[in-house]
Amino acid sequence: MMDCHAIIPNLPTAKRMRNFSLSAQALLRHAQKQALKAEKCRLSGNPEGAAAWKRLEQSTRREANFLQQQKYILSEVINNPKGTEKCA
């Protein structure tokens, strides 16, 4: 496994972007596990349990998506800096 510092300079912004990515990936893996639990409940005849796990999966995926959006926004700010804008 590569050291992330070898790829991304140790800058606060780069570190935040890396953290957004790592956290989103971890959440998506967790959501997959929750989806499997929902399916197991459904197959075992436990619709209430299946529904609860499905809600947790959806919530986890929303959180992962939020982190990915934050990384994208930060990337846009870095890659498309704007000059100082003056109010009219």
C-alpha positions as CSV (number, residue, x, y, z in Angstrom):
1,M,0.0,0.0,0.0
2,M,1.3,3.4,-0.9
3,D,1.8,6.2,1.6
4,C,-0.7,8.9,0.7
5,H,1.9,11.5,1.6
6,A,4.0,10.3,-1.4
7,I,1.1,11.2,-3.7
8,I,-0.6,14.2,-2.1
9,P,1.5,16.9,-0.6
10,N,0.9,17.5,3.1
11,L,-1.3,20.5,2.6
12,P,-4.4,21.1,4.7
13,T,-6.6,21.3,1.6
14,A,-5.2,18.2,0.0
15,K,-5.5,16.3,3.2
16,R,-9.2,17.3,3.6
17,M,-9.9,16.1,0.0
18,R,-8.2,12.8,0.8
19,N,-10.2,12.5,4.0
20,F,-13.4,13.1,2.1
21,S,-12.5,10.4,-0.4
22,L,-11.5,7.8,2.2
23,S,-14.5,8.5,4.4
24,A,-16.9,8.3,1.4
25,Q,-15.4,5.0,0.3
26,A,-15.7,3.5,3.8
27,L,-19.3,4.6,4.0
28,L,-20.1,3.0,0.6
29,R,-18.5,-0.3,1.8
30,H,-20.6,-0.1,4.9
31,A,-23.8,0.6,2.9
32,Q,-23.1,-2.5,0.8
33,K,-23.0,-4.5,4.1
34,Q,-26.3,-2.9,5.2
35,A,-27.9,-3.8,1.8
36,L,-26.9,-7.4,2.3
37,K,-28.4,-7.5,5.8
38,A,-31.6,-6.0,4.4
39,E,-31.7,-8.7,1.8
40,K,-31.1,-11.5,4.4
41,C,-33.9,-10.1,6.5
42,R,-36.2,-10.0,3.5
43,L,-35.4,-13.6,2.5
44,S,-35.9,-14.8,6.1
45,G,-39.4,-13.2,6.2
46,N,-38.5,-10.2,8.3
47,P,-39.9,-7.2,6.4
48,E,-39.6,-4.8,9.3
49,G,-35.9,-5.7,9.7
50,A,-35.4,-5.4,6.0
51,A,-37.0,-2.0,5.9
52,A,-34.9,-0.8,8.8
53,W,-31.6,-2.0,7.2
54,K,-32.7,-0.4,3.9
55,R,-33.3,2.9,5.6
56,L,-29.8,2.7,7.2
57,E,-28.3,1.9,3.8
58,Q,-30.0,4.8,2.1
59,S,-28.9,7.2,4.9
60,T,-25.3,5.9,4.7
61,R,-25.2,6.4,0.9
62,R,-26.5,10.0,1.3
63,E,-23.7,10.7,3.8
64,A,-21.1,9.2,1.3
65,N,-22.6,11.3,-1.5
66,F,-22.4,14.4,0.7
67,L,-18.7,13.8,1.4
68,Q,-18.1,13.3,-2.4
69,Q,-19.9,16.6,-3.1
70,Q,-17.7,18.3,-0.5
71,K,-14.6,17.0,-2.2
72,Y,-15.9,18.1,-5.6
73,I,-16.6,21.6,-4.3
74,L,-13.2,21.9,-2.7
75,S,-11.6,20.7,-6.0
76,E,-13.5,23.3,-7.9
77,V,-12.4,26.1,-5.6
78,I,-8.8,25.0,-6.0
79,N,-8.9,24.4,-9.8
80,N,-11.0,27.5,-10.6
81,P,-9.9,30.2,-8.3
82,K,-11.6,33.6,-8.8
83,G,-10.1,36.9,-8.3
84,T,-11.3,39.2,-5.6
85,E,-14.8,40.3,-6.6
86,K,-16.0,43.8,-5.6
87,C,-19.5,44.6,-4.6
88,A,-21.2,47.2,-6.8
